[in-house]
Structure formats: structure tokens, C-alpha cells
């Protein structure tokens, strides 16, 4: 079974830009894209999006978020198989678990606006620290495109014992995939 590329979404603009990038990346790698929304916040935020639909408001909101993200990925890359899932749990835990069966995880740097944005900004940090697969955290200044241009750079941080680390293997694969130069950087005090 092919390991999908997983993108975490929360309805924010950074997460939708991550969907764009993830769709391009899935096409480049030839893997399916899995769009995941995980949240318990609606219980505390008190959203009331659809009183007449007959579903709890958090379920309507979650369906809208993954639906929008999936349509965006499909419009961008109709050749990529896209699946969606809504997980009613804390995003950090859900995404780390999703990483166990993913080729990589893609996240935006920040979540929704205001106070919640500050809290959800910690999701990418937590997931990057605990995931079993590579985690790509996209900053807001990227151009929403996977670089297929020859001559780019892939930079990887290495330590004293990094000759066979997962990070180094991933960086080598990325450099090959993109026909890019690989720069290994080591820092110490």
C-alpha cells in the first residue's frame, strides 16, 4: 500500500496554502494526498454554523474545512487521489499518529486568527518534534509551489552521528527528486 502525504488543515489561510503545496508535492512523488482535520476546539469556541442542518456545529464546520481543502487540492492537481478525514481529537496527537503511516506530513505555521492562532501555532512545533516521518512546515512567505526547477538547494542539519539518520536520508531523496544541491550543515557551541 502506498503511504500517503498527509496535510493537516484547520480552515486558516496558512493551512490552505499548505494544501496547495502538498498537492504539488503528492504529484511530484506520485503518492495520494490525505487531508486531515483534527480538533476539539469547537466545543470551547461555541461556533454555531448550521443550526438547521441537523448536525452538531463542529461536525458541519469540520466537513466544510476538509471539503474546501479537498476541492482546492483537486482543482490544483486533478491527477492526485485525495482522501479526507475528520478526527475529533487534539490535532497534535492526531497528526503524530497519522505520521506513522504517512510518507510525510505537511503543515502551515499558524492556525486561525486571534488567541486561537497562538495556541494552534504550537501544533506544528509539537508535531515536528514527535512525528515518526518527515514534517514539512510551510512558512507564510512561500510561493505555494513545489520547486521542480533544477539547481535549487536542500539544506539538512547534521550532528556528530548523522551518517545514516532519517533526516539525512530524506534530504538526499529530496535533493535527487528536485535535482538540487544538498548542503549539510553542522552547528555547535
N, C-alpha and C positions, 0 to 999 in steps of 0.2 A: 504494500500500500504506500502511495506517495505521501510524504509528510508535507502538510500544507504550510504556507506562510500565513501567520496569524496577525491580524491587525486589531488592536483594541480601540474602540470608539466610545465616545461619550456625548456626541452631538455637538461638540465645540468645533470651531473652525480649525484649530491645530489638528484635531483628530481626523477631520475630513481631508485635510492636506496629507495626513499620513495614509489615508485610504488611497489617494491618488498615487503616492509614491509606492505603496505596497502593491497596487495593481500593476504598475510598470515592473516592479521587481519580480512579481509572480510570473509575468510574461517572460521576462529575461531568463528566469530559472526554469521555466516550463513546469511550474507547480500550481496546484489550486490555491485559492485565496479564501481564508476563513475570517469573517468579520464577527468580532465578539464584543458584546456589550455586557458588562457586569456592574451591578450597582445595588446598594441598599439605601442610597441617599433619598430617593423619592419618599420613603416613609417619613423622613425627617423634614424635608423641604416643603411638604404639603402641596405638591403640584396637583392641579385639577384640570387636566387637559380634555377629558372626554366623559362628562357625567352621563351622557345619553348613549354611549356605546355599549354599556353593559359589562365592561371590563374594569378592573382597578386602574386608576390613572397611571400608576407606574408601569403597568403592562402595556398600555397604549403608548406611552412615551417611549419605552424600550423598543417596541415594534416599529415605531416611526423612525427612531435613530438607526436601527440596523437596516431597515428598508431603504432609507435615504442613502446610507453608506453603500449598500449593495448596488443600488441603481447608479450611483456615481462611479463605482468600480466598473460596472458593466458598460456604461457609456464610454469610459476611458479605454477599456480593454475588453471588447466583446468576446475575444478568444479565450479569456481566462475563466475557468469554472469558479464560481463564487458561492459559498455557503454562509449562513448566518446562524448565530446562536445568542440567546439572551440567558444570562446566568444571574439568578437572584442572590448574589453574594458580594462580598467585598472585592473590588477589582484587583487589588494586589494579589490575593490568594488565587482568584480565578485565572488570572493571566499567567502566573507562575505555573500553575497546574497545566494550562493549555500549552505552555512551552515544552512540556515533557514529550509531546507528540508532534511538535512543530519543527520545521527546518530553521525558522527564525521568528521572532516577534517584532512587530513594528508599532511604535507608539509616538504620539505627539508629546511635546514637552509640557504643555499646560492643558488643564481642563476648562470647565465653564467659568463664567465671569464671577467677580466678587470674591467673597470669603471662600466659597466652594472651590474656586480656581486655585487658591493657595493650598487647600487640602489635597485636591486631586493632582496637583503638580508633584506631589510626593509619590504618586503611583509609579511613574517612570523610573524614579530612583530606586524604589523598593524592588520592582520587577527586574531591573538591570542587575541588582545586587544578588538576586536569588534564583533567577531562571536557569534552567539546565540547557538552554540553547542560546545562540547569539541574539542580542536585543539591539535593535536599531531605534534610537531615539532621535526624532527629527526636530531640529530647531526651526523656529519660525521664519528664518531668512532663506530657506532653501527654495529652489525653483519648482518644486513638485514633480521633478522628473528624475528618473534613474539615469545616471550618466552612462551612455553607451559610446561616448567619444573616446577614441584611443588617446593615450598619453596622459590620462589623469593620474591621481595618486591615491593609494590606500595607505593609511598610517595605522600601525599597531604598536601598542605599548608592550614591551617585553621586560621580564625580570631576569634574575640570575639563572633560573632553571626553566626557561621558556622554550627550549628547543623542540618540544613536542606538545605544546599547550593547545587547547581547543581554540583559544583566541588566535594564535598564530596560524593554525590550520585554516580557520575561517578567513583570515586576512589573505592568505595565499590563494585560496579559492576565489575570493572576491577580486583580487588583482588579476588573476587569469581570466575570469569571466568578463571583466571590463577592459582587458588588455592595458592594464595600468601598471605603473611603477609601485613597488611595495617598499615602504620606508618603515623600518623597525626602530623604535625609539626607546631608550632606557634612561630613566632619571633616578638619581639617588641624592642623598644628602651627604 
